[in-house]
């Protein structure tokens, strides 16, 4: 089974997801042609997203490294990006079996009324496998600790997906019946709730209610994401002291990223919506009409205008923050594309307010940089072991550096689980178990109450 699932994962999202969603479509009663078309749209969406991600990492990696050299920035944690985290996640016994184990947990929670979310976002299961792999290595390659960490993260994420589903569906158009069970995005929800509440207590702050459309009205063409992209890209080139041609090229490249992402996310929507609607219909029938959410990839909504604007502004600010933040040793480079996923679950709480969204994102990223730095020794140990065993180039760390990545290594969920397992061990396991059980019980009581009221 380990070999089978390792092979499937090695196909990559662009190949794995079309096959997977075609099979899911057939299993839930869709015609072959419609199932295949939906799967291919998702696959093409991942290809497009990969191209856009490469535009950022390939073109901005060198200028940002040059900035680090010019200004003598002593940052010893190398940004490996999500490919390294995924390589570490899936190249262990924990990662190889994470999909069937988590699907089993999901089914158990669903039939017992402890969750409403059916998580079919299988590609992003690597997040659960990653924290499981880190726990596996720091606990002397213990499978029990690895699976414990992964399953705790999975259950907490499912409950969070349920609790945030209504707000998510209200804020984003055409997302009825969908939730986001992705732990990186959900780990920013506590920041959104707490900081948004605090900002609402500041007298007069509500007057700074500017969304993406308001930004366009206020600043005209300068408020357009594509134009903001050109400005930010050119500024990065200028700070890196590049020649005018390269400065202009970086500007246009960043503008292209801002324009292409919404178009690519439409492919995900076109592919996933028919599957989601049919799955919801089948599951509701099997569960006597009870409300069920289909857990989907956050890639569905990263093209939202406010997400684009906030992410674009956050990129240079986060780079500056990485330089001046005491105790931080990590400079985001390969993980820049991860900025777009930070705001997916923040926007439903700020209702698109750009100022609030930026403040929450800045605080969350600042704390996330500390998380990456703190987890770097464990990430390094895991990556080195995986590279020694598999020779996977994604897990190779440049000499003289430690390994880091914004993608999930900066997650509140991942960091708390890591600290509890690595430092508190059995006490930490007890604390995590109590938190997880309490969340499940609360969610079950909440679901039962809502079902009774229907």
Kinemage of the C-alpha trace (Angstrom):
@kinemage 1
@onewidth
@group {chain A} dominant
@subgroup {mainchain}
@vectorlist {calphas} color= white
{ca unk a 1} P 0.000 0.000 0.000
{ca unk a 2} L 2.866 2.359 0.812
{ca unk a 3} L 4.331 1.822 -2.667
{ca unk a 4} L 0.944 2.266 -4.351
{ca unk a 5} L 0.152 5.556 -2.615
{ca unk a 6} L 3.714 6.830 -3.038
{ca unk a 7} L 3.417 6.212 -6.780
{ca unk a 8} L 0.050 7.977 -6.964
{ca unk a 9} L 1.392 11.007 -5.095
{ca unk a 10} L 4.477 11.105 -7.333
{ca unk a 11} L 2.221 11.783 -10.316
{ca unk a 12} L 1.730 15.324 -9.032
{ca unk a 13} L -1.503 17.294 -8.635
{ca unk a 14} L -1.879 18.097 -12.345
{ca unk a 15} L -2.083 14.363 -13.219
{ca unk a 16} L -3.434 12.903 -9.985
{ca unk a 17} L -6.404 15.256 -9.620
{ca unk a 18} L -7.947 14.701 -13.105
{ca unk a 19} L -7.792 10.924 -12.571
{ca unk a 20} L -9.135 11.236 -9.037
{ca unk a 21} L -12.017 13.562 -9.876
{ca unk a 22} L -12.963 11.528 -12.950
{ca unk a 23} L -13.242 8.443 -10.714
{ca unk a 24} L -15.186 10.405 -8.060
{ca unk a 25} L -17.540 11.716 -10.750
{ca unk a 26} L -18.252 8.204 -12.031
{ca unk a 27} L -18.746 6.869 -8.490
{ca unk a 28} L -21.373 9.509 -7.678
{ca unk a 29} L -23.319 8.920 -10.893
{ca unk a 30} L -22.004 11.554 -13.297
{ca unk a 31} L -21.520 10.627 -16.951
{ca unk a 32} L -17.990 9.759 -18.052
{ca unk a 33} L -17.641 12.762 -20.368
{ca unk a 34} L -18.738 15.261 -17.735
{ca unk a 35} L -16.555 13.621 -15.084
{ca unk a 36} L -13.518 13.661 -17.362
{ca unk a 37} L -14.102 17.301 -18.312
{ca unk a 38} L -14.357 18.330 -14.653
{ca unk a 39} L -11.187 16.426 -13.799
{ca unk a 40} L -9.267 17.946 -16.702
{ca unk a 41} L -10.340 21.471 -15.744
{ca unk a 42} L -8.900 20.863 -12.271
{ca unk a 43} L -5.702 19.406 -13.731
{ca unk a 44} L -5.276 22.321 -16.137
{ca unk a 45} L -5.928 24.676 -13.218
{ca unk a 46} L -3.040 23.117 -11.283
{ca unk a 47} L -0.800 23.403 -14.356
{ca unk a 48} L -1.733 27.072 -14.681
{ca unk a 49} L -1.191 27.689 -10.988
{ca unk a 50} L 2.208 26.019 -11.255
{ca unk a 51} L 3.154 28.298 -14.147
{ca unk a 52} L 2.123 31.406 -12.225
{ca unk a 53} L 3.969 30.190 -9.127
{ca unk a 54} L 7.058 29.630 -11.273
{ca unk a 55} L 6.733 33.191 -12.595
{ca unk a 56} L 7.111 34.441 -9.040
{ca unk a 57} L 9.795 32.090 -7.773
{ca unk a 58} L 11.931 31.942 -10.935
{ca unk a 59} L 11.920 35.662 -11.645
{ca unk a 60} L 11.929 37.092 -8.133
{ca unk a 61} L 14.222 34.589 -6.411
{ca unk a 62} L 17.437 36.114 -7.796
{ca unk a 63} L 16.499 39.782 -7.150
{ca unk a 64} L 15.488 38.946 -3.580
{ca unk a 65} L 18.707 37.001 -3.044
{ca unk a 66} L 20.588 40.010 -4.428
{ca unk a 67} L 18.775 42.257 -1.946
{ca unk a 68} L 19.872 39.887 0.826
{ca unk a 69} L 23.490 40.110 -0.412
{ca unk a 70} L 23.514 43.883 -0.996
{ca unk a 71} L 22.211 44.697 2.456
{ca unk a 72} L 24.137 41.900 4.215
{ca unk a 73} L 21.075 40.168 5.640
{ca unk a 74} L 22.085 37.322 7.944
{ca unk a 75} L 19.186 34.934 7.437
{ca unk a 76} L 20.295 31.322 7.771
{ca unk a 77} L 16.990 29.513 7.146
{ca unk a 78} L 16.651 28.793 3.415
{ca unk a 79} L 13.177 29.002 1.869
{ca unk a 80} L 12.621 25.541 0.379
{ca unk a 81} L 9.024 26.276 -0.670
{ca unk a 82} L 6.092 23.874 -0.603
{ca unk a 83} L 7.747 21.245 -2.896
{ca unk a 84} L 10.289 20.472 -0.157
{ca unk a 85} L 7.581 20.324 2.514
{ca unk a 86} L 5.511 17.994 0.307
{ca unk a 87} L 8.593 15.844 -0.410
{ca unk a 88} L 9.240 15.485 3.316
{ca unk a 89} L 5.539 14.813 3.879
{ca unk a 90} L 5.067 12.018 1.375
{ca unk a 91} L 8.483 10.311 1.447
{ca unk a 92} L 7.845 8.671 4.825
{ca unk a 93} L 5.652 5.812 6.000
{ca unk a 94} L 3.378 8.433 7.598
{ca unk a 95} L 2.850 10.309 4.345
{ca unk a 96} L 2.441 7.224 2.176
{ca unk a 97} L -0.688 6.082 4.063
{ca unk a 98} L -2.044 9.484 5.114
{ca unk a 99} L -4.811 9.555 2.482
{ca unk a 100} L -6.592 6.269 3.393
{ca unk a 101} L -6.156 6.879 7.132
{ca unk a 102} L -7.551 10.421 7.005
{ca unk a 103} L -10.419 9.356 4.742
{ca unk a 104} L -11.265 6.687 7.313
{ca unk a 105} L -11.215 9.280 10.117
{ca unk a 106} L -13.390 11.605 8.022
{ca unk a 107} L -15.938 8.836 7.371
{ca unk a 108} L -16.071 7.909 11.075
{ca unk a 109} L -16.658 11.523 12.131
{ca unk a 110} L -19.267 11.986 9.396
{ca unk a 111} L -21.403 8.954 10.287
{ca unk a 112} L -21.246 9.805 14.008
{ca unk a 113} L -22.433 13.358 13.366
{ca unk a 114} L -19.172 14.974 14.487
{ca unk a 115} L -18.544 16.764 11.209
{ca unk a 116} L -20.422 17.901 8.124
{ca unk a 117} L -17.369 18.170 5.882
{ca unk a 118} L -16.415 15.513 3.348
{ca unk a 119} L -12.802 16.438 2.570
{ca unk a 120} L -12.121 15.586 -1.088
{ca unk a 121} L -9.211 18.048 -1.347
{ca unk a 122} L -6.839 15.074 -1.433
{ca unk a 123} L -3.813 16.887 -2.844
{ca unk a 124} L -3.607 19.138 0.211
{ca unk a 125} L -3.453 16.121 2.512
{ca unk a 126} L 0.306 16.703 2.340
{ca unk a 127} L -0.144 19.354 5.046
{ca unk a 128} L -1.285 16.680 7.502
{ca unk a 129} L 1.465 14.365 6.310
{ca unk a 130} L 4.049 17.130 6.805
{ca unk a 131} L 3.345 17.716 10.491
{ca unk a 132} L 3.122 13.943 10.911
{ca unk a 133} L 6.526 13.519 9.240
{ca unk a 134} L 8.111 16.206 11.438
{ca unk a 135} L 6.742 14.499 14.564
{ca unk a 136} L 7.907 11.132 13.192
{ca unk a 137} L 11.509 12.317 12.860
{ca unk a 138} L 11.789 14.368 16.058
{ca unk a 139} L 10.433 11.393 18.022
{ca unk a 140} L 13.091 8.980 16.690
{ca unk a 141} L 11.068 7.811 13.691
{ca unk a 142} L 8.048 6.768 15.725
{ca unk a 143} L 5.055 5.967 13.496
{ca unk a 144} L 2.693 6.254 16.454
{ca unk a 145} L 3.734 9.865 17.156
{ca unk a 146} L 3.688 10.678 13.432
{ca unk a 147} L 0.153 9.420 12.889
{ca unk a 148} L -1.016 11.005 16.151
{ca unk a 149} L 0.196 14.459 15.035
{ca unk a 150} L -1.283 14.091 11.550
{ca unk a 151} L -4.690 12.855 12.767
{ca unk a 152} L -4.975 15.560 15.445
{ca unk a 153} L -4.266 18.204 12.798
{ca unk a 154} L -6.793 16.595 10.438
{ca unk a 155} L -9.604 16.470 12.997
{ca unk a 156} L -9.030 20.050 14.184
{ca unk a 157} L -9.059 21.226 10.556
{ca unk a 158} L -12.325 19.387 9.816
{ca unk a 159} L -14.009 21.027 12.815
{ca unk a 160} L -12.676 24.449 11.786
{ca unk a 161} L -13.990 23.869 8.266
{ca unk a 162} L -17.459 23.226 9.733
{ca unk a 163} L -17.350 26.239 12.048
{ca unk a 164} L -16.305 28.642 9.274
{ca unk a 165} L -18.419 27.186 6.442
{ca unk a 166} L -21.393 29.547 6.808
{ca unk a 167} L -19.231 32.697 6.800
{ca unk a 168} L -17.197 31.353 3.888
{ca unk a 169} L -20.304 30.647 1.808
{ca unk a 170} L -21.907 34.007 2.613
{ca unk a 171} L -18.812 36.013 1.665
{ca unk a 172} L -17.762 34.195 -1.499
{ca unk a 173} L -20.208 33.973 -4.389
{ca unk a 174} L -21.319 30.586 -5.778
{ca unk a 175} L -19.753 28.580 -2.933
{ca unk a 176} L -22.920 27.114 -1.395
{ca unk a 177} L -22.281 23.785 0.301
{ca unk a 178} L -18.475 24.163 0.231
{ca unk a 179} L -16.026 24.384 3.134
{ca unk a 180} L -12.222 24.747 3.273
{ca unk a 181} L -10.551 21.902 5.245
{ca unk a 182} L -7.015 23.064 4.497
{ca unk a 183} L -4.966 23.584 7.689
{ca unk a 184} L -2.703 26.377 6.400
{ca unk a 185} L -5.711 28.578 5.583
{ca unk a 186} L -7.675 27.579 8.681
{ca unk a 187} L -4.722 28.346 10.969
{ca unk a 188} L -5.228 32.051 10.197
{ca unk a 189} L -8.876 31.982 11.319
{ca unk a 190} L -8.048 32.534 15.037
{ca unk a 191} L -5.956 35.593 14.052
{ca unk a 192} L -8.875 36.892 11.963
{ca unk a 193} L -11.413 36.472 14.767
{ca unk a 194} L -9.309 38.002 17.560
{ca unk a 195} L -7.670 40.873 15.666
{ca unk a 196} L -10.873 41.786 13.807
{ca unk a 197} L -12.691 42.001 17.166
{ca unk a 198} L -9.932 44.201 18.612
{ca unk a 199} L -9.933 46.519 15.572
{ca unk a 200} L -13.706 46.932 15.865
{ca unk a 201} L -13.150 48.278 19.411
{ca unk a 202} L -11.024 51.177 18.111
{ca unk a 203} L -13.204 54.330 17.805
{ca unk a 204} L -13.494 55.532 14.220
{ca unk a 205} L -11.708 52.539 12.721
{ca unk a 206} L -14.873 51.423 10.948
{ca unk a 207} L -14.547 54.495 8.692
{ca unk a 208} L -11.512 52.850 7.059
{ca unk a 209} L -13.825 50.370 5.358
{ca unk a 210} L -12.239 50.104 1.915
{ca unk a 211} L -12.636 46.963 -0.185
{ca unk a 212} L -11.005 46.151 -3.540
{ca unk a 213} L -13.757 47.922 -5.484
{ca unk a 214} L -13.476 50.946 -3.207
{ca unk a 215} L -9.730 50.993 -3.823
{ca unk a 216} L -10.367 51.144 -7.557
{ca unk a 217} L -12.866 53.991 -7.130
{ca unk a 218} L -10.516 55.922 -4.846
{ca unk a 219} L -7.300 55.508 -6.820
{ca unk a 220} L -8.607 54.836 -10.305
{ca unk a 221} L -6.312 52.751 -12.472
{ca unk a 222} L -3.690 52.707 -9.670
{ca unk a 223} L -6.109 50.638 -7.590
{ca unk a 224} L -6.264 47.866 -10.185
{ca unk a 225} L -4.446 44.652 -9.097
{ca unk a 226} L -2.579 44.456 -12.400
{ca unk a 227} L -1.225 48.016 -12.007
{ca unk a 228} L -0.380 47.486 -8.341
{ca unk a 229} L 1.472 44.358 -9.427
{ca unk a 230} L 3.559 46.311 -11.922
{ca unk a 231} L 4.432 48.916 -9.255
{ca unk a 232} L 5.421 46.354 -6.590
{ca unk a 233} L 7.429 44.233 -9.045
{ca unk a 234} L 9.323 47.279 -10.312
{ca unk a 235} L 10.039 48.445 -6.751
{ca unk a 236} L 11.594 45.086 -5.885
{ca unk a 237} L 13.796 45.361 -8.987
{ca unk a 238} L 14.803 48.902 -8.079
{ca unk a 239} L 15.728 47.955 -4.500
{ca unk a 240} L 17.831 45.105 -5.921
{ca unk a 241} L 19.643 47.766 -8.017
{ca unk a 242} L 18.876 46.053 -11.323
{ca unk a 243} L 19.052 47.806 -14.683
{ca unk a 244} L 15.960 49.488 -16.095
{ca unk a 245} L 15.105 46.619 -18.457
{ca unk a 246} L 15.026 44.095 -15.618
{ca unk a 247} L 13.103 46.488 -13.380
{ca unk a 248} L 10.415 46.889 -16.046
{ca unk a 249} L 10.372 43.142 -16.723
{ca unk a 250} L 9.793 42.363 -13.037
{ca unk a 251} L 7.004 44.920 -12.955
{ca unk a 252} L 5.193 43.404 -15.920
{ca unk a 253} L 5.769 39.886 -14.568
{ca unk a 254} L 4.162 40.718 -11.218
{ca unk a 255} L 1.301 42.411 -13.075
{ca unk a 256} L 0.841 39.236 -15.115
{ca unk a 257} L 0.623 37.159 -11.944
{ca unk a 258} L -2.102 39.447 -10.576
{ca unk a 259} L -4.089 39.189 -13.814
{ca unk a 260} L -3.638 35.462 -14.435
{ca unk a 261} L -4.538 34.103 -11.000
{ca unk a 262} L -8.284 35.028 -11.199
{ca unk a 263} L -8.488 33.484 -14.669
{ca unk a 264} L -6.850 30.279 -13.464
{ca unk a 265} L -9.063 29.997 -10.388
{ca unk a 266} L -12.086 30.056 -12.709
{ca unk a 267} L -10.804 26.758 -14.134
{ca unk a 268} L -10.877 25.239 -10.654
{ca unk a 269} L -14.424 26.484 -10.149
{ca unk a 270} L -15.560 25.142 -13.535
{ca unk a 271} L -14.044 21.761 -12.706
{ca unk a 272} L -14.945 21.391 -9.049
{ca unk a 273} L -18.451 22.861 -8.947
{ca unk a 274} L -20.187 20.026 -10.875
{ca unk a 275} L -18.401 17.444 -8.711
{ca unk a 276} L -19.273 19.346 -5.523
{ca unk a 277} L -22.940 19.757 -6.456
{ca unk a 278} L -23.368 16.101 -7.407
{ca unk a 279} L -21.442 14.886 -4.331
{ca unk a 280} L -23.587 17.057 -2.090
{ca unk a 281} L -26.745 15.685 -3.704
{ca unk a 282} L -25.629 12.064 -3.205
{ca unk a 283} L -24.374 12.547 0.371
{ca unk a 284} L -27.529 14.397 1.408
{ca unk a 285} L -29.613 11.538 0.004
{ca unk a 286} L -27.556 8.987 1.920
{ca unk a 287} L -27.772 11.070 5.110
{ca unk a 288} L -31.533 11.717 4.896
{ca unk a 289} L -31.287 15.307 3.693
{ca unk a 290} L -28.950 16.510 6.436
{ca unk a 291} L -26.647 19.404 5.618
{ca unk a 292} L -23.251 18.282 4.306
{ca unk a 293} L -20.282 20.373 3.177
{ca unk a 294} L -17.890 19.369 0.421
{ca unk a 295} L -14.315 20.165 1.463
{ca unk a 296} L -12.506 21.840 -1.438
{ca unk a 297} L -9.148 23.411 -2.255
{ca unk a 298} L -8.686 27.099 -1.309
{ca unk a 299} L -7.419 27.576 -4.871
{ca unk a 300} L -11.114 28.100 -5.679
{ca unk a 301} L -11.085 31.613 -4.215
{ca unk a 302} L -7.496 32.941 -4.253
{ca unk a 303} L -8.417 35.022 -7.301
{ca unk a 304} L -10.748 37.220 -5.217
{ca unk a 305} L -9.870 40.920 -5.831
{ca unk a 306} L -9.259 41.726 -2.160
{ca unk a 307} L -7.013 38.676 -1.784
{ca unk a 308} L -4.956 39.822 -4.763
{ca unk a 309} L -4.604 43.406 -3.509
{ca unk a 310} L -3.802 42.411 0.087
{ca unk a 311} L -1.327 39.704 -0.987
{ca unk a 312} L 0.399 42.059 -3.385
{ca unk a 313} L 0.928 44.699 -0.721
{ca unk a 314} L 1.922 42.085 1.857
{ca unk a 315} L 4.756 40.616 -0.259
{ca unk a 316} L 7.193 43.567 0.003
{ca unk a 317} L 6.041 44.367 3.553
{ca unk a 318} L 6.671 40.750 4.627
{ca unk a 319} L 10.154 40.894 3.103
{ca unk a 320} L 10.905 44.049 5.068
{ca unk a 321} L 9.440 42.476 8.198
{ca unk a 322} L 11.671 39.412 7.754
{ca unk a 323} L 14.710 41.706 7.792
{ca unk a 324} L 13.806 43.784 10.856
{ca unk a 325} L 11.956 41.216 13.003
{ca unk a 326} L 14.102 40.268 16.038
{ca unk a 327} L 14.768 36.540 16.249
{ca unk a 328} L 13.741 35.787 12.670
{ca unk a 329} L 16.183 33.932 10.421
{ca unk a 330} L 13.883 33.215 7.464
{ca unk a 331} L 13.488 35.257 4.252
{ca unk a 332} L 10.472 34.219 2.117
{ca unk a 333} L 11.567 33.546 -1.473
{ca unk a 334} L 10.191 30.317 -2.929
{ca unk a 335} L 7.130 30.640 -0.669
{ca unk a 336} L 5.953 33.979 -2.068
{ca unk a 337} L 3.061 32.308 -3.872
{ca unk a 338} L 1.834 31.085 -0.481
{ca unk a 339} L 0.909 34.672 0.397
{ca unk a 340} L -2.268 34.324 -1.690
{ca unk a 341} L -3.561 31.551 0.591
{ca unk a 342} L -3.155 33.532 3.810
{ca unk a 343} L -6.311 35.566 3.251
{ca unk a 344} L -8.783 32.878 2.158
{ca unk a 345} L -10.308 32.490 5.647
{ca unk a 346} L -9.514 36.025 6.835
{ca unk a 347} L -11.739 37.807 4.314
{ca unk a 348} L -15.041 36.288 5.542
{ca unk a 349} L -14.352 37.918 8.945
{ca unk a 350} L -13.116 41.295 7.680
{ca unk a 351} L -15.836 41.296 4.982
{ca unk a 352} L -13.259 42.381 2.419
{ca unk a 353} L -11.991 45.418 4.349
{ca unk a 354} L -8.511 45.898 2.861
{ca unk a 355} L -7.086 47.750 5.895
{ca unk a 356} L -8.257 45.138 8.414
{ca unk a 357} L -7.174 42.323 6.110
{ca unk a 358} L -3.682 43.740 5.726
{ca unk a 359} L -3.239 44.257 9.478
{ca unk a 360} L -4.335 40.704 10.280
{ca unk a 361} L -2.134 39.284 7.528
{ca unk a 362} L 0.868 41.266 8.706
{ca unk a 363} L 0.509 40.076 12.313
{ca unk a 364} L -0.073 36.479 11.225
{ca unk a 365} L 2.913 36.463 8.850
{ca unk a 366} L 5.166 38.122 11.444
{ca unk a 367} L 4.342 35.415 13.982
{ca unk a 368} L 4.591 32.817 11.207
{ca unk a 369} L 8.204 33.858 10.513
{ca unk a 370} L 9.037 33.019 14.136
{ca unk a 371} L 7.276 29.667 13.733
{ca unk a 372} L 9.366 28.839 10.631
{ca unk a 373} L 12.595 29.822 12.393
{ca unk a 374} L 11.703 27.787 15.491
{ca unk a 375} L 10.731 24.701 13.459
{ca unk a 376} L 13.785 24.937 11.156
{ca unk a 377} L 15.953 22.375 13.067
{ca unk a 378} L 13.172 19.751 12.894
{ca unk a 379} L 12.409 20.563 9.231
{ca unk a 380} L 16.137 20.302 8.470
{ca unk a 381} L 16.436 16.919 10.160
{ca unk a 382} L 13.426 15.591 8.254
{ca unk a 383} L 14.583 16.986 4.875
{ca unk a 384} L 18.131 15.653 5.301
{ca unk a 385} L 16.871 12.179 6.174
{ca unk a 386} L 14.446 12.121 3.245
{ca unk a 387} L 17.150 13.312 0.829
{ca unk a 388} L 19.593 10.674 2.105
{ca unk a 389} L 16.998 7.923 1.612
{ca unk a 390} L 15.404 9.041 -1.675
{ca unk a 391} L 17.755 11.576 -3.336
{ca unk a 392} L 14.674 13.700 -4.027
{ca unk a 393} L 16.125 17.054 -5.226
{ca unk a 394} L 13.209 18.964 -3.668
{ca unk a 395} L 14.489 17.943 -0.217
{ca unk a 396} L 18.122 18.975 -0.814
{ca unk a 397} L 19.162 21.863 1.457
{ca unk a 398} L 21.884 24.268 0.260
{ca unk a 399} L 25.093 23.887 2.230
{ca unk a 400} L 25.338 26.114 5.296
{ca unk a 401} L 21.574 26.631 5.632
{ca unk a 402} L 18.684 25.192 7.586
{ca unk a 403} L 15.375 24.337 5.888
{ca unk a 404} L 12.203 26.409 6.107
{ca unk a 405} L 9.011 27.141 4.187
{ca unk a 406} L 6.131 29.542 4.667
{ca unk a 407} L 3.748 26.821 3.496
{ca unk a 408} L 2.433 25.158 6.665
{ca unk a 409} L 5.718 25.528 8.585
{ca unk a 410} L 4.376 29.001 9.469
{ca unk a 411} L 1.014 27.560 10.506
{ca unk a 412} L -0.347 28.046 14.025
{ca unk a 413} L -1.754 24.506 13.983
{ca unk a 414} L 1.497 22.950 12.797
{ca unk a 415} L 3.672 24.851 15.262
{ca unk a 416} L 1.488 24.104 18.309
{ca unk a 417} L 1.354 20.390 17.459
{ca unk a 418} L 5.116 20.334 16.845
{ca unk a 419} L 5.905 22.027 20.192
{ca unk a 420} L 3.529 19.790 22.134
{ca unk a 421} L 4.973 16.616 20.624
{ca unk a 422} L 8.672 17.547 20.563
{ca unk a 423} L 8.937 19.318 23.921
{ca unk a 424} L 6.023 18.220 26.113
{ca unk a 425} L 5.683 14.704 24.680
{ca unk a 426} L 3.118 12.757 26.753
{ca unk a 427} L 1.854 15.885 28.508
{ca unk a 428} L 1.616 17.577 25.121
{ca unk a 429} L -0.202 14.560 23.692
{ca unk a 430} L -2.685 14.810 26.544
{ca unk a 431} L -3.247 18.527 25.953
{ca unk a 432} L -3.721 18.007 22.200
{ca unk a 433} L -6.115 15.122 22.826
{ca unk a 434} L -8.219 17.209 25.230
{ca unk a 435} L -8.381 20.124 22.778
{ca unk a 436} L -9.301 17.841 19.882
{ca unk a 437} L -11.962 15.915 21.823
{ca unk a 438} L -13.451 19.174 23.164
{ca unk a 439} L -13.697 20.604 19.642
{ca unk a 440} L -15.295 17.412 18.309
{ca unk a 441} L -17.840 17.249 21.146
{ca unk a 442} L -18.721 20.935 20.722
{ca unk a 443} L -19.120 20.484 16.971
{ca unk a 444} L -21.304 17.397 17.409
{ca unk a 445} L -23.599 19.172 19.881
{ca unk a 446} L -23.808 22.181 17.560
{ca unk a 447} L -24.659 19.990 14.539
{ca unk a 448} L -27.255 18.008 16.521
{ca unk a 449} L -28.924 21.234 17.656
{ca unk a 450} L -29.059 22.594 14.115
{ca unk a 451} L -30.386 19.287 12.746
{ca unk a 452} L -33.135 19.280 15.378
{ca unk a 453} L -34.094 22.831 14.434
{ca unk a 454} L -34.488 21.951 10.742
